[in-house]
Amino acid sequence: MIRPIFLWCLLSIFQVAGAQEAEHPWLMMVSTKSTDTHRDAQFNEWYNQIDIPDVLQVPGYKRARRGLRIDVPQLPRADLADDNTYVALYDILSPNIDRTMVDMLMASRKMEATGRSTDLLKVTERLYFRQMAPASEAAAPQRAGKKQFLLLERVDCCRDEATAAQLNDWYSMRHIPDMLRIPGFVRATRYELYRVLMIEPRSAPRFLTVYEVNADSAEQVANLRESELRKLRQGGRSSDSFVEHGTALYLGIKDVYAH
């Protein structure tokens, strides 16, 4: 007869093993620009036809999206270091993100060794984020036939964990529902910074929200968002901890899933 204490130990071992193997959603965000703007077409062809397919072969990498940055007055660049032209967002499912990051670094080395890299690539920021909750969807149906945009809302917070918890509650209960009432705002996904992966040390805002937006123009997205934020501030629905740093708008130019 197996003793109860032994059964409890076995169950504990299996529970721990299962927890270690549970996949969690992550995001790799890579901001880039071409070293030669006169060869942007060549740069984009390399990125879309070589780099993205190679990255999506790395275990855990499920989806790649690219965007072209659109400068609008409502979203000024944060500082001189905020000088990217493109962004790539990679959806990841991994039970061990540190191992996945090593796999990605090894894949990059392999690309360089086999001549599949390019001297046109300049990475200005490479970040890994942990997805904080499932994506939130807009309740109202969205019209088709619009351009697709990615709005990356970046917030630098907080002075302590209690303030961060208050900000996260405000985001979940007020801010995201309010944003998803804006016409064309389809989906919102929140992330928390996990690691900055750059040779030169640099910091990055702690929180990121990716909004998927359908609209006729970048100006329309920026104006609708600014109008909504103004109404929320006037109505006392904003948060003192909502301090943006580097929020940017991108026109979607690529969206592909791993096979």
N, C-alpha and C positions, 0 to 999 in steps of 0.2 A: 504494500500500500504506500502510495506517495504521500508524504507528510504535507499538511497545508502550508507550512513555512517554505518548503521547497517549491510548491506550486506558485506561491506568491513571488519568490525570487525569479522563477522562470518568466512569469507574467511581467515583472518589472523590467527584465532584460529585453523582452520583445517590445515593450512599450518604448523604451529608450532607443532601441534600434530603429523602430518605426519613426520616432520623432526625428532621428538623425537623417532618415532617408526621405522625409516629407519635402516635396518641392515647394518652393516659395517664389512668388513673382518678384523680379528685379528689373532694373532699367539701366542700360549703359547709354550715356549721353556724350556724344563726341561733337564738339564745335570745331569747324575747320574753315580754311580759306585757301585759295590757290596762290601759289607763289608767283604766278604770272597771270594777271587778269586777262591778258590777250589770248590766253590758251584755256579759258574757262570751259569751252565746249569739250576739249580733250580731257580736262580734269574730271568733268562730270561723266563722260563716257567711261573713264577708268573706274570711277567710284561706283557707278551703277552696274557695269558689266563685269568687273573683276573683284573689287573690294567687297561689296555687299554679298555676292554669292559665296566668296571665301569665308566671310565672317559667319554666314548662316550655316556653314558646315561645322562650326564649333558646337560641341554638345551643349544643349540648353538654350541656344539662341533660336528664337521662334519667329521673330518678325523684325523687319527693318523699315523705318520711315525716314525720309530725308526732306528737309525744307530749305528754301531760299529765304534769307532774312529780308524783311521789308521794313525799312525805317519809316516811322510815322511820328509826328510831333508829340503825341500823347505818351510815347514809350521811348524816351531818349536813352542813348547808350549810357551804361553805368559809369564807365571810366575808360581810360586809354587802353586797358587790357581787354575791354569788351569790344573786340574788333573782328569777330567772326563774320563770315558771309553765309555759311551753311551750317546746318545741324543734322546729325543722324541720331535717331532714337532706336535702340535695340531692345525689344522685349525678351526677357530671359526667364526661364523656369529652371531653378537649380536647388538641390538640397544642401549644397556647399558652395557659396558664392566665391570664397577664396580660391577653391580649386578651379572653379570656372574662370576666374580672372587669370590664373596661371595658364589654363588651356588657351585663353585668348591671346596672351602674350606669346606663347609658343607658336600659335598660328601666325601672328604678326612676323615673328622671326623667320618662319618658313616662307612667308610671302616675300620677304626681303632676299632670302637665300636663293629663291627660285626665279627672281626677276619679275615678280608680280606686284611690286610696289612702284611708286613714282616719286620723282623729285618735285612734282607740283603740289604735293600734300604738305600743308602746314596745320598741325593740330594746335588749337589755341586753348582747348579745355577738354579733359577726359574725366568723366565722373561716373561713379556707380551709385545707384539709389535703391533703397528698399521700398517696395510698394506698401503703402500703409493700410489700404482697404480696397475692396473691389471698386471698380469704376462706377460712377454715378451717371445715370442716363437721363436725358431730358424727357419730361412727360409728354410734351407736345410733339406731334409728328413734324419731321423736317422736310422741306421741299427739296426735290432733286434738281440737278442741273446747275448747281452753284460751284464756285471754286472751293477747294478744301484748304483750310489753314490750320496751323498748329500755334496756339498761344501758350507760351511757356511762362507761367507766373511764378516768380522766384521771390521768396520771403526770407529775410535774415532775422532770425529770432532764436533764442530768447535769453533773457538774463538769468533764468533759472528754470528748472523743470516744471514747477508749478505754473509759471507763465506759459510755457510751451503747451501744457495740458489745456489751459484755458483757450489758447489760440486754436488748438486742434478741435476742441469742442465747438468753438465759434465757426470754424471752417465746415464742420460736418453738419451742424444744425442750422446755420444761417447762410454763410457765404456761398458755398457750392449750390444749394438750392436757389439762391437769388441769381447766381450767374447763369444757371441752366434755364432760367426763365427768359433770358435774352434771346431774341429770335436768331436762329442759326447755330446757337451753342448746343452741340449734340451730346457731348460726353466729357466728363472730368475725372481724372485719375490723380491721386495724391501720392507723393513720394517723399522720403526722408533721406538725406545724404548719408551714404555709407563710407565712401572713400574717394579722395581725389587722387588720380593716378597720372601724375605729371612728373617729369624729370626736375623741373624747377618748382620749388615749393610755392604753393599758392592756396588761398582759402576760397570757399564757395558758400553761397547761401544754403542754409540748412534744409529748407523746404522747397519743393517744386510741385506745381500742379500743371498737368498737361490738359489743355482744353482742345477738343476737336471741334472745329467750327466750319460751317458752310455759309459762304457769303459771296456777294458780287465783287467786293474789293477789300483790300486791307484797310482802307480809310473807313469803310462801313463798320468793320469789326472794331476798330479802335474807338470810333465815335459812339457806337452802341455801348461798349464796355465803359467808357468814361462817363457817359450819361447815367448808367446804372450805378456806378460807384459814387457819383455825386448824390444821387437820390438816397443811397444807403447811408452816406455820411450825414445828410440833412435829416434823415429819419432816425438817427441814432442806432443804426444797425451795423455800423462798422466796428473795428477793434483797434485799440491803440497799438497793439502788437503787430498789426498788419503793416510792415515796413518793407516795401518792394526794393529789390536791388537786382537789376539786370533782366527784368521782365521783357520779353521780346516776342515778335510776331513773325511767323514764317509761312510762306506759300508752299503747300505740299507739292513735291515734285517726284516722289517715289514712295511706293508702299508695296512691300512684297513679303510673303511668308516663306518660311523654310519648308522644303519638300518633306 
